[in-house]
């Protein structure tokens, strides 16, 4: 069953929150949530949603997207919620449908991220300390 609220090409997110996510310190997120960060990066790079890795982009090409995804991940999110989150972040960062594609193309990577969360959590423990 699909989640009633899906993100669209025009996510209903306040500009202040969007700017906050963009302005998050990449190195801080990498350090405080290293395990989950690098695992999510590996999943996203494997699926290469904007076809950048395949044309020779460096392995950290998607780090801005990974940063905002990891920051918002929670252990109790469904696959559908993770798919919405990942899709929304690619919309935010690429802002061109020809690049970020269709929501359906994010399902396999969202399943893998969901499985990862089941194995190791999101690093919420580190956020609290």
Long-range contacts (C-beta under 8 A, 24 or more apart in sequence): 2-80, 3-78, 3-80, 3-81, 3-84, 5-84, 6-84, 6-103, 7-84, 7-85, 7-87, 7-88, 7-91, 7-103, 9-91, 9-97, 11-88, 11-91, 11-92, 13-88, 18-92, 21-68, 21-71, 21-72, 21-92, 22-64, 22-68, 22-92, 24-67, 24-68, 24-71, 26-63, 26-64, 26-67, 29-67, 29-70, 29-71, 30-63, 30-67, 32-123, 32-126, 32-127, 33-70, 33-71, 33-122, 33-123, 33-126, 33-127, 35-120, 35-123, 36-70, 36-73, 36-116, 36-117, 36-120, 36-121, 36-122, 36-123, 37-66, 37-67, 37-70, 37-123, 39-116, 39-120, 40-66, 40-69, 40-70, 40-73, 40-113, 40-116, 41-66, 43-109, 43-112, 43-113, 43-116, 44-69, 44-86, 44-109, 46-109, 47-108, 47-109, 49-90, 49-100, 49-101, 49-105, 49-106, 49-109, 50-90, 50-94, 50-99, 50-100, 50-101, 64-93, 65-89, 65-90, 65-93, 68-92, 68-93, 69-113, 70-122, 70-123, 73-113, 73-117, 73-122, 74-122, 74-124, 75-117, 75-121, 75-122, 75-124, 77-114, 77-117, 78-114, 79-107, 79-110, 79-111, 79-114, 80-110, 82-110, 82-113, 82-114, 82-117, 83-107, 83-110, 86-110, 86-113
